[in-house]
Amino acid sequence: MKDFLLKHWLRFAGVATGLLGGWLYYYYVGCLSGTCPITSNPYKMMLYGAVMGYLLFDIFSKDATGKNNKEIVNNNDKEIE
């Protein structure tokens, strides 16, 4: 469990940041009339923020399969590193 948390800590931080950002957006900017499908409900906005936070922070996390970054091009079998 400890290895899993250490490996994915950045993604968890992204979800937590997104949850907080979604709630803050709902609280300060959200739609009061109830006609906005996402921003009028705090739970939907927090879920949306968590997904966006995960996706944003996932860009910066290292992938275990990215150790060998050689791309093989079919033009005369040349390798580009």
N, C-alpha and C positions, 0 to 999 in steps of 0.2 A: 504494500500500500504506500509506503514511504517513497519507493522508487517511482510509482505512478504519479504521486503528487509533485515530486521533484521534476519529473519529465514534462508535466503539463501545467506547471504553475502559472505560466504566462497566459494560457487560455483561461484558467480560472480567474485570474486578475482581470482579463478582458470582460468576462461575464459579469463580475462584480462591478466593474466600472460602468458597463452598459446598463445594469440594473439601476444604479444610482443616477446615471445620466438620464435614463428614461423617466424616472420618477421626478427628477428636477425639471425636465422638460414639461411633463404633465402639470406640475405644480405652478410653474411660472408662465408657461406659454399655452398650455392646453386649451381645448375648445370648451367653453362653458355652456353652449347651447345644446350640446349632445348630438349635433348633426355630423361631427367628424368621427369616422369609425374607429380610428386608432387613438387619437389624442384625447378623446373624451372619457376614456376608461383608463385608470392608472395601471391596471394589470396588463392590459394589452400594450400599453406604452412601455412598461418595464420589460415585457417579453421581447418586444421589438428592439429595445435598447440592448438587452442581453445578447440577442442574436448579432446585432451590428458590432457590439464590443468583441464578441468571440471572433467574428470574421476579421475585424481590424487587427486584433492582437495576434491572430493565427498567422498573419502575413509575416510577423517578425519572429515566430518560433522556429527552431531548427527541426528539420525532419530527419528521422533516423535513416531513411532511404537515400538521402542526399549526399552520402559519403563519396560516391563515385560519380562525379559530374562530367563524364566524358560523353560527348555527343558524336555519334557516328553519322557521317554524311555519305550518301550512296555515290557521290561523284568521285570515282577512282578510289574508293575506300579510304578516304582521308579522315583522320580523327581531329577534332577541334577540342581543345581543353579550355 
